[in-house]
């Protein structure tokens, strides 16, 4: 998380530097480069947030199926025990 935060801050500062240079030199290409770098920083944050939510979702689903499997194993053991007694 700290690495991603450092990368985003670095990208934003680089974008601001490029845009300042674009204003000083009146160059459209530097302004476009600053826009692209800031877009990359925003995309990095978006991917980080989406992956965080996805990993939390996967963790919950895995725990749900693990508990479901444990319950099904218990019920299969008890039914097997019950069948042994009835025969």
C-alpha positions in Angstrom: 0.0 0.0 0.0 2.8 2.4 0.9 4.5 1.6 -2.4 1.4 2.4 -4.4 0.9 5.6 -2.4 4.5 6.7 -3.2 4.0 5.9 -6.9 0.8 7.9 -7.1 2.3 10.9 -5.3 5.4 10.7 -7.7 3.2 10.5 -10.8 1.0 13.4 -9.6 4.1 15.6 -8.9 5.6 14.7 -12.2 2.3 15.6 -14.0 2.2 18.9 -12.2 5.8 19.6 -13.2 5.0 18.7 -16.8 2.0 21.0 -16.8 3.9 23.9 -15.3 6.6 23.5 -18.0 3.8 23.4 -20.6 2.5 26.7 -19.3 6.0 28.3 -19.2 6.9 27.2 -22.7 3.4 27.3 -24.2 3.7 23.7 -25.5 0.7 21.6 -26.0 2.7 18.3 -26.0 3.9 18.8 -22.5 0.3 19.6 -21.3 -0.8 16.4 -23.0 2.0 14.4 -21.4 1.0 15.8 -18.0 -2.6 14.8 -18.6 -1.5 11.3 -19.5 0.6 10.9 -16.4 -2.2 12.2 -14.2 -4.5 9.7 -15.9 -2.1 6.9 -15.1 -2.0 7.9 -11.5 -5.8 7.9 -11.3 -6.0 4.5 -13.1 -3.5 3.1 -10.6 -5.6 4.2 -7.7 -8.8 2.8 -9.3 -7.1 -0.6 -9.9 -5.9 -0.6 -6.3 -9.3 0.1 -5.0 -11.0 -2.5 -7.3 -8.5 -5.2 -6.4 -8.9 -4.5 -2.7 -12.6 -4.9 -2.9 -12.3 -8.0 -5.1 -9.8 -9.6 -2.7 -12.2 -8.9 0.2 -15.0 -10.5 -1.7 -12.9 -13.6 -2.6 -11.9 -13.9 1.1 -15.6 -13.8 2.2 -16.6 -16.3 -0.5 -13.8 -18.7 0.4 -14.7 -18.6 4.1 -18.4 -19.2 3.2 -17.6 -22.3 1.1 -15.1 -23.5 3.7 -17.8 -23.4 6.4 -20.4 -24.9 4.1 -18.0 -27.8 3.3 -17.3 -28.4 7.0 -21.1 -28.6 7.7 -21.6 -31.0 4.7 -18.8 -33.2 6.0 -20.4 -33.3 9.4 -23.8 -34.2 8.0 -22.3 -36.9 5.8 -20.5 -38.4 8.8 -23.6 -38.4 10.9 -25.7 -40.0 8.1 -23.0 -42.6 7.6 -23.0 -43.3 11.3 -26.8 -43.6 11.3 -26.7 -46.0 8.4 -24.2 -48.3 10.2 -26.5 -48.5 13.2 -29.6 -49.3 11.2 -28.1 -52.2 9.3 
